[in-house]
Amino acid sequence: MSSMFNAFKALHQENLLLLPNVWNPESARRFQEKGFQAVATSSAAVAASLGYEDGEGMPFDDYLFMVRRIMAVLRIPLSMDIEMGYGHSPEAIYANISRLLEAGVVGINLEDSTIGSTGRVLQEAKTFAATVEHLRNKLAAAGAALFLNVRSDTYLLNVANKETETEQRLRLYETAGADGIFLPCIMEEGAIAAAVSQTNLPLNVMCMPGLPALGTLEKLGVKRVSMGPFLYNKVYDTIGELSEAITTEGSFDPLFI
């Protein structure tokens, strides 16, 4: 197993891992310089930076090009958000994963919802778990090390009986071979504590307005928290504010304050 993979996996075992989400080599380099121990891509941010819609609107080859450029500047582990896998079968998803392994990626996020004509919906839990198991078995057969962080969208979609549905999915995904569980949009302390208690896998949450502070998350047992596309959004909001300030003041001074 690669030293990068081992380092990344170990980061989920002790203190809370604050994982910034990057969208290009420069954003990755800046976080590396600030001492972050690992970074991950945000598919939404990478897609937006290239002029695509999120939800696999970005061609996988374009995404892979950006990941390779990010890898060229990194000396720390990189995990990649691959959305639904950019494939319509477990075999197609694994073919994409093989290309990521060649690029040096040490982890992925794979989500259990899908986007159809009626919008985003959860996949059937056992069907998705079978996909996770297929990927785990293929990785094992190839002797390949990859951190499979399974994203369950029960809270993101606010499904009916989401607490019970989440518990069932956590158990299925752990048995199938996931390395971690990601629950975006879970925010209430009681729900977070319950999710932590329902799996032996490290729990990943995402920054949201109203999410408990980092110290509280750590006390609740969360092992990883990521920034999603929000940092990217804030950076480009700031660009808009600066450009407006330049035109309003008739000066470039706002750039140098």
N, C-alpha and C positions, 0 to 999 in steps of 0.2 A: 504494500500500500504506500502511496506517495506521502512524503512528509507534509505537504500542503493539506492533504485530506486529513491526516491525523491531527494536525494543528487545528483545523476547522472543526472537526468533530469534538475535540477536547474543549473548545470554547463554549460548547453547549452543556458542559458538565459542572461548572463551578458558578462563577458570578454571572449576572445578567449580561448577555451579549447585546450591545447596542450596535446594530448593523445598518450602516447608511446605504441608501439605494442610489446608484449612479446611472448615468445615461451616456457618458462618453469618456474617452481617456483622461481629459483634463479634470473632470469631476472626481474620477477615481484617484488620480494622482494627488489632488488636494486632500482627500480624506486620508490617504496613506501618509502624507506629510504631517498630518495632525495626530498621527499615532493610533488610528483605528486599526484593529487587529484583523479585520476582514471587511469586504464589501460585497454587495449584491446588486444586480441590475434590477431596475423597475421596468417591466415591459411597457407600461403606459408611458413612462418618461422617454425611453429609447424611441418608441414609436412616434411620439409627438415631436421629438427632436429631428426625426427624419421625415416628418410630414405625413405620417400614417395615423389611422385610428387604432386604438387599443382593441383587444379582442381578436388577436391574430390577423389584424389588417395589414401588418407589416410582413413582407416575405421573409421566410426563415433565413435565406441566404444573406439578406441585408442585416438581419439581427446578428448572424454569426460573424459577419465582417466587423461589426462594431465590437462584439465581444473579443475578437482577436486583437483589435487595436487597443482595447482596454487591457488585455493580458500583456501586451507589449510594454506597458509602463508599470505593471504591478509586481511587487515582491511579497504580497500578502494574498490569502485565499480569495477566490471569487466564486460566488454562487449565482446562478442564473434563473430568473423567472421565465419559465417556458410556457406559461399559461396552461392551455389544455394539451400541450405536447406537440402542436403543429403537425398532427398526424391523425388519421381516422381509424387507426388500429394500433394495438400494442406493438406490433412489429414496426410500424412506421414511426411511432414515438421512439422506440429503442434505436432505430437508425439515426434519428436526430441526436439522441443522447450520445451515440458513439462519436459523432462529429464534435460534440462539446468536450468529451473526454480527450480527444486528440488536441483540442485547443487549450487544455489545461484547466478547465472548469472543475471544481471539486464538489459542487452541490447544485441542486435544482429545486425550484418550487413547481409542483404540479397540482393543478386545481381540480376539484371534483364536480364542478359545474360545467355546463356547456352552453353555447349560444346558438339558438335556433330562430325560427321565424317569429316566435312569440317572445323572444328575449332570452335572458339568462335563466337557466333552471338547473337544479341539482341532477347529476347523473344518478342512476340507481346504485345504491351503496355497494352491493355485492359485485356488480359489474365493474365498478371503478376499483374495488379492492382486488379483483382478479387482474386488472391492468397493472396495479402496483406489484402484485406478486410476480407477474410475468417479467416486469422490468428487474425486480430483485433477482430472480433466477437467472436471467440473461447476464446481469452484471457479475453474479457469482461464477457463472460458467466461464466468463471471460477473464476472471481474476481482476476485475475492475473495481475501483473504490469510488463511490459517489454518494453524497449525503442526500437522501430522498426526503425532502421536506414536503409533506402532503398538505395542501391547502384545502380546508373544508369550508364551504361557503354558506353554512347554515345560518350564521349570524349576519353575514353580508346580505343575504337574501331575506333575512328575517322570516324564515319558514315557520309553518305551524309546528308547535311542540318542539321548538328548536333545541331545548335543553336535552330532551330525550333523544332526539335525532342525532345530536352531536355526540352524546355518550355512545350510542350504537356505532356510529361511524369511527370514533376514536378506537374502539376495540377492534373493529374490522381492519382498520388500516395498520394498527400495530401488529396484528397477527399476520397481515400480508407482507410485512417487511419494511414499513416506513421507518425512517430514522428520526423524524420530527413531525410535529403537527403545527399547522399554522391556521389560526382562527381570526381572520380579519374582521373588524367591526365588533368584536366582543369588548365590552368596556366596563360592565358592572363588576365590582369586586367579588361578589358572591358567585357570579357565573364563572369568573376567571378561576377562583379557588376550586370550584366544582370540577372544571375541565382539567385542572392540574391533577386532581385526585383520581381522575378516571383513566389515566394512562401513565405508563412508565416512561413515555417518550417526552423529550423536552418540548415545552409549549412555546410557540412563537405568536406574538400579537403585533398589531400595527398601530402606529401613532394615529390618533383621531382626536378631534375636539372632545374634551371630557375624559380622556383616558387617564387613569391614575398615574401619579408621578413614578419615575423610574425606581425610586427606593421602595415604594409600595408594591410595584410589580414584582420586584425581587423578593420581598417578604411573602408575597402570595405564591411564589414558586415558579414564576415565569422565567424562562431561560434565554429568551431572545426577543428583541423588539426591533422592528424595522420601520423605516420612514415612508415607505411606499412612494407615490409620485409627488408627495406634498412639498418636499424640498425643491424639486424641479419647478413646481408651480410657483413657489415663493420666489425663486431666483428670477423667473421670467416676469412675475408681477413687479418685482423691483426694477427690472429693465424698463417696463412701461412707465413706472413712476418717475424714474430718472429722465426718460425722454420727454415726458410732460413738463418736468421741472425746468429742463433746458429751454424748451420753447416758451414757457411762461416767463422765465427770468431773462430770456434773451442773452444767456451766458452759459458757458460750459462749467461754471463753478460747481454746480451740483455733483459733477463727476469727481471732484477732488476734495470734497468735504469729508 
